[in-house]
Amino acid sequence: MAFETYRYFGGNEGSKLEKRVVNMTDHKVFNGYKIPYKYEVSWQLKEGDFNWLNLEITDLEYNTLNPYETK
């Protein structure tokens, strides 16, 4: 599963809109819900792909009064 968007690449006045692709590479069950938990984020530039981020979710809490409170 993947999605793509156009975002400004670079942090200066000459930055141009470039395609950024987010690939969800694996799924895992957290609290009974199967969700994508590994992602690779890349810019697709004319010079070639630039891997910008590899992300892995290791813990997930939701609908709690005190999120991430130690037990």
C-alpha distance (Angstrom), angle and dihedral (degrees) to the residues before:
residue distance angle dihedral
M1 . . .
A2 3.79 . .
F3 3.76 143.6 .
E4 3.77 133.4 -162.1
T5 3.76 136.8 -154.3
Y6 3.78 139.2 170.0
R7 3.79 116.0 -109.2
Y8 3.79 134.6 166.1
F9 3.82 109.9 -91.6
G10 3.80 113.6 -148.2
G11 3.75 132.2 19.5
N12 3.78 104.0 -104.6
E13 3.81 139.9 83.3
G14 3.80 92.1 -91.7
S15 3.81 93.9 57.4
K16 3.80 114.2 135.0
L17 3.78 132.2 -154.6
E18 3.80 108.5 -98.9
K19 3.80 132.6 175.4
R20 3.80 115.5 -96.1
V21 3.80 119.0 -167.5
V22 3.81 126.2 -160.6
N23 3.81 114.2 -160.6
M24 3.79 117.9 -167.3
T25 3.79 101.6 -149.3
D26 3.82 104.9 179.7
H27 3.81 142.9 14.2
K28 3.79 132.1 -141.1
V29 3.80 136.6 -179.2
F30 3.82 115.6 -111.9
N31 3.82 116.4 -179.3
G32 3.79 91.3 -21.3
Y33 3.83 96.0 -47.7
K34 3.78 121.7 109.0
I35 3.80 109.3 -141.8
P36 3.80 137.2 162.6
Y37 3.80 106.5 -95.2
K38 3.81 105.1 169.6
Y39 3.79 121.9 63.0
E40 3.80 138.0 176.7
V41 3.79 116.7 -159.1
S42 3.81 118.6 -163.7
W43 3.77 138.7 170.2
Q44 3.80 113.9 -134.0
L45 3.80 101.4 -142.6
K46 3.79 127.7 174.5
E47 3.85 87.7 -113.1
G48 3.82 89.5 56.1
D49 3.78 139.1 -81.3
F50 3.81 117.7 -40.5
N51 3.83 114.2 -156.9
W52 3.79 103.6 -141.7
L53 3.81 103.8 172.3
N54 3.81 142.3 8.9
L55 3.80 110.0 -163.9
E56 3.80 131.8 -172.8
I57 3.81 124.1 -177.5
T58 3.81 108.0 -144.7
D59 3.81 101.3 174.4
L60 3.78 135.0 19.3
E61 3.80 130.8 -165.3
Y62 3.77 126.8 173.5
N63 3.79 139.5 167.0
T64 3.81 92.9 22.4
L65 3.78 127.4 139.4
N66 3.81 92.9 -140.8
P67 3.82 107.8 30.0
Y68 3.80 116.2 -151.0
E69 3.78 93.1 2.2
T70 3.80 110.9 160.0
K71 3.77 114.8 -111.7
